[in-house]
Amino acid sequence: MASIGVFLTLLCLLASTFRVDASKQGLVVEELTKFPHGFGKQSIVNFRVFVQDLGVNHPNTTTYDVAQASISNTSKTGFGKVRVIDDLVTAGPEGDSKALGRLQGLLTRADLNTLAIAVNLNFYFSAGPYAGSTLSILGRNEIGLAERELVVAGGTGVFRFARGYAIQKTNSTGTNISVLDYNIYTTYSGTHSEM
């Protein structure tokens, strides 16, 4: 119990030190008694979406290589290669399923020994119950695994202050196209309805 008291005392000292430093720099610091803009009561939601990833050799590709390291071409994992994506997000695995938005972001080959990608992704929802909101996903994506767990790091709209995780699986692969299955568990602020 004493350790909790010491921790809380240190936390208060740090907070007051931050306020003093901020005011010295001319920053306006306001202590809030509640979170603004829809934080309110948070709920947990689980939903599933599919991503239509059109590869670099697809005629309508949504994936582009934008940078690489000096060893990318000789590395067994393509280490240092960076791609940017703008993939269609759908309600079902079929390409003509209801469009819900886009998955946009960066994929970086970040492991010298295993085919693993550091992902920085944003789901932008333009239809369905989350229209106008975004959800940010980060993490290490080891492609060879059947299931890859990624972090839900935040978002906008109903996903302000979001936290949780996403399980990514490869639903199917074809010539220059992969369909990815995202099963997402996250907190959100707002009312939920089915997609």
N, C-alpha and C positions, 0 to 999 in steps of 0.2 A: 504494500500500500504506500509505503514511504517513497518507493521508486516512482510511482505514478505522480505523487506530489512534486517530486523533484523535476520530473519531465514536464509537468504543466507549468511550473515556475519558469523553467528554461524557455519553454515555448512563449510564454508571456513576455519575457525579457527580449527574445528575438523579435517578436512582433513589434514591441515598442521601439527597439533599435531601428527596425526597418522604417517605421513611421518618422522617426527623427531624421534618419538619412534622407528619406524621400523629401521631407519638407525642406531640408537644407538645399536640395537640388531643384526646388521650385515645383515639385510634383504635388498634385492634389491627391491626398490619400483619404479615403472615406471608409470608416469601419461600418460594415453592413450587419444588420441584425437578421436579414433573410436574403436569399438569393433572388435577384431580379429576373425578369424576362422568361417566365415559364419554367423555372426550375421546379418549383412547387413539389407536388407529390410525384415521386418517380415510381414507375412500374417496371416489371421485367417482361419482355416480349421475346418470343421465338418465332422467327419467320425464315422462309427458304426462298432463295432466288437463284436464277441461273444466268451465267455469263457466256455470251457468244464471242469467243476469242478467235478472230480471223487472223491467221498467222502471216508472217512477213512475205510469203510467196502467194498469198491469196490475192486475186485481182482487186478486191475491195478491202484490203487489209486495214485493220484498226490497231496494228502493232508496228512500231518503227524503232529501229536501232538508232540511237542518237549519240553514243559515245562508246569508246572502248579503251582499255589499257594497252600498254605496249606488249603484254603477254597474252592478250585475249585470244588471238588466233592460234597460239601454240599450246595454250592451257587445255587440259582435258575437260575442264568444266566451263570454259569460256570466261574465266575469272576477269572481272572488271568491265564486262559488257553491260551497257545501260540501255534499257528500252523504255519507251513511253507508250501507254495504251489509252484507248478510248473505245472500250467495248460496250456492246449493247447488253443491258440487263433485262431479262424476261421472267415472266411468272412461271413458265414451264421450260423443259429442256429443248423443245422444238424451236427452230429459228423464227417461226411465224407465231409464236406464243405472244400473249399480251406484253407489249413493251412497257417497262416500268421506269427506265432511266438509263444511265451510263455508269460504267466503272472506269475511272480515269486515274492515272498515276504513273509511278515509276517502278520498274523491276530491275534490280541490279544483281548480276551474278557475283556473289560475295563469299564463296567458299572455294579454296584452292583444291580440295580433295573430293568433295561431294557436290553433286548438282543441286545446289541450294540457292535460293534467291531471297534477297532482302527486299521486302515489298513495302511500298508507301502508296496506299490506294484510297480513293474516295468514291463511295457510292453516291451518285447524284440522282435522287428520285424525282422524276418529272410527271409521274402518274401514280395512281393508287393512293392509299391512306397517308403515305409519307411524302407526297408531292411537295416540292420546294425545300425539302430537308436533305442534308448530307450525313453520311456516316463514314468515319475514317478508320481504316484497318491498317495495321502495321505488323511486321514480324518476319521471322525466318520461315521460308516456305521450301521444305526439302521435297522436291518434285517426285522422287522415287517412292515416297510413302503413300499408302492408300488414302490416309486422312492427314491433313495438315492443319494444325491449330494456330490461329492468328489472333492478335489482340484487337479488340474494339477500343480505340483510344479517345474517341470523342465524336463530336458532330455539331450540326447546326439544326435550327428549327426544332422539331419534336425530339431531336437527339442531342440537344444541348446537355453538356455534362455526362454524356453517355460513357458507359464502361461495360465491358463484357468480353466475349470471345466469339470467333467464327470458326467453324469446321469446314474446310474446303476439300472437295473431292473432285476427281476428274470423272464427269458423267459419261463422256464419250469423246473419241478423237476420230478425225477423218482426214482427208486430204486438205491440209492447210487450215483446218478448223478444229478447235477444241471447245467442248462445252463443259464449263466448270459449275459445280454445285456448291453453293454457299448456304450453310445452315447456321443462322446467326442468333445468338443469345445476347441481348443487350438491355440496358435500362433506357427508358425514354420518358419524356414528359408530354402528356397529351392523351387523347383518346385513341384507342386502337380499333381498327376494323380489318376484316380480312382483305387480302390483296386480290 
